[in-house]
Structure formats: C-alpha cells, structure tokens
Amino acid sequence: MAMVNGMVRDQGMMPHTIYGSGDGGKYWKLIAIRLYNLEVFVYTVLSLGTEKTTCKIEVLLKDDSGKTLRFDVSDSYFTIQPPS
C-alpha cells in the first residue's frame, strides 16, 4: 500500500476503510468505507476555512467480519489550504 499525491494504491481485494485527520491523528474522520478492489481512490478535500498543517490519512484493510488485518498511516504531515 502506498500514498501518492492524494491517492491510495493497493492491489488487494479486501475492503478498505479510509480516514482523514486534520490534527495530526488525534481525531479521525471517516472518508470512505467498504471499498473493494481498490487500486486508486481519488477524493475531493472539502474547504476547511483555515489552513491545516498537520493532516494525515489512514487506510485500514478489513476482512468481511470487520476485523482489521493491516493498516497504514501517512508517514508525515501534509497541508490543506483554503481556496485563495
């Protein structure tokens, strides 16, 4: 699994759940759930009103019962800026 320019890539066939955080991972917001056969997932970031400099993405791979089999979190922070 790899994070590339706002896209998550994985060749697996397990359901993916994607979360985002604007506070360095203290709180996570659900972005997408039960995405099967995910190779690329492109998402639109909603306007936040203020710049967020400690954003992260987390991707969970779960089996059909909902048990987390593996996960990955952004290695470093990224910034989301409001529209200019």
TAUR-V931923 format. One record per pair of residues at least 4 apart in sequence whose C-alpha atoms are under 8 Angstrom apart, sorted by the first residue. I is the first residue (numbers start at 1). J is the second residue. D is the distance in whole Angstrom. If there is no record, write none. Layout:
i=I j=J d=D
i=I j=J d=D
This chain:
i=1 j=8 d=7
i=1 j=9 d=6
i=1 j=10 d=5
i=1 j=11 d=8
i=1 j=72 d=7
i=2 j=8 d=6
i=2 j=9 d=5
i=2 j=10 d=7
i=3 j=7 d=6
i=3 j=8 d=5
i=3 j=9 d=7
i=3 j=74 d=7
i=4 j=8 d=6
i=4 j=9 d=7
i=6 j=42 d=7
i=6 j=43 d=7
i=7 j=40 d=6
i=7 j=41 d=5
i=7 j=42 d=5
i=7 j=43 d=8
i=8 j=39 d=7
i=8 j=40 d=6
i=8 j=41 d=6
i=8 j=42 d=8
i=9 j=38 d=7
i=9 j=39 d=5
i=9 j=40 d=5
i=9 j=41 d=7
i=10 j=38 d=6
i=10 j=39 d=5
i=10 j=40 d=7
i=11 j=37 d=7
i=11 j=38 d=7
i=11 j=39 d=6
i=12 j=37 d=6
i=12 j=38 d=7
i=12 j=39 d=8
i=13 j=36 d=6
i=13 j=37 d=5
i=13 j=38 d=7
i=14 j=36 d=6
i=14 j=37 d=7
i=14 j=61 d=6
i=14 j=62 d=6
i=14 j=63 d=6
i=14 j=64 d=8
i=15 j=33 d=8
i=15 j=34 d=5
i=15 j=35 d=5
i=15 j=36 d=5
i=15 j=37 d=7
i=15 j=38 d=8
i=15 j=61 d=6
i=15 j=62 d=6
i=15 j=63 d=7
i=15 j=64 d=8
i=16 j=32 d=8
i=16 j=33 d=6
i=16 j=34 d=5
i=16 j=35 d=5
i=16 j=36 d=6
i=16 j=38 d=7
i=16 j=59 d=7
i=16 j=60 d=6
i=16 j=61 d=5
i=16 j=62 d=6
i=17 j=30 d=8
i=17 j=31 d=8
i=17 j=32 d=6
i=17 j=33 d=4
i=17 j=34 d=6
i=17 j=35 d=7
i=17 j=59 d=6
i=17 j=60 d=5
i=17 j=61 d=7
i=17 j=62 d=8
i=18 j=30 d=6
i=18 j=31 d=5
i=18 j=32 d=5
i=18 j=33 d=6
i=18 j=57 d=7
i=18 j=58 d=6
i=18 j=59 d=5
i=18 j=60 d=6
i=19 j=28 d=6
i=19 j=29 d=5
i=19 j=30 d=4
i=19 j=31 d=5
i=19 j=32 d=7
i=19 j=57 d=6
i=19 j=58 d=5
i=19 j=59 d=6
i=20 j=28 d=5
i=20 j=29 d=5
i=20 j=30 d=7
i=20 j=31 d=6
i=20 j=55 d=7
i=20 j=56 d=6
i=20 j=57 d=5
i=20 j=58 d=6
i=21 j=25 d=5
i=21 j=26 d=7
i=21 j=27 d=6
i=21 j=28 d=5
i=21 j=29 d=6
i=21 j=54 d=8
i=21 j=55 d=5
i=21 j=56 d=5
i=21 j=57 d=6
i=22 j=27 d=8
i=22 j=28 d=8
i=22 j=52 d=6
i=22 j=53 d=7
i=22 j=54 d=6
i=22 j=55 d=4
i=22 j=56 d=7
i=23 j=27 d=7
i=23 j=52 d=8
i=23 j=54 d=5
i=23 j=55 d=6
i=23 j=56 d=8
i=24 j=54 d=5
i=24 j=55 d=6
i=24 j=56 d=6
i=24 j=77 d=7
i=25 j=55 d=7
i=25 j=56 d=6
i=47 j=81 d=8
i=47 j=82 d=6
i=47 j=83 d=7
i=48 j=52 d=8
i=48 j=80 d=8
i=48 j=81 d=8
i=48 j=82 d=6
i=49 j=82 d=5
i=50 j=81 d=7
i=50 j=82 d=6
i=51 j=79 d=7
i=51 j=80 d=6
i=51 j=81 d=5
i=51 j=82 d=6
i=52 j=79 d=6
i=52 j=80 d=5
i=52 j=81 d=7
i=53 j=77 d=7
i=53 j=78 d=6
i=53 j=79 d=4
i=53 j=80 d=7
i=54 j=77 d=5
i=54 j=78 d=6
i=54 j=79 d=6
i=55 j=77 d=5
i=55 j=78 d=5
i=55 j=79 d=6
i=55 j=80 d=7
i=56 j=73 d=7
i=56 j=74 d=5
i=56 j=76 d=7
i=56 j=77 d=6
i=56 j=78 d=7
i=57 j=73 d=6
i=57 j=74 d=5
i=58 j=71 d=7
i=58 j=72 d=6
i=58 j=73 d=4
i=58 j=74 d=6
i=59 j=71 d=6
i=59 j=72 d=5
i=59 j=73 d=7
i=60 j=68 d=6
i=60 j=69 d=8
i=60 j=70 d=6
i=60 j=71 d=4
i=60 j=72 d=7
i=61 j=68 d=6
i=61 j=69 d=6
i=61 j=70 d=5
i=61 j=71 d=6
i=62 j=66 d=5
i=62 j=67 d=5
i=62 j=68 d=4
i=62 j=69 d=5
i=62 j=70 d=7
i=63 j=67 d=6
i=63 j=68 d=7
i=63 j=69 d=7
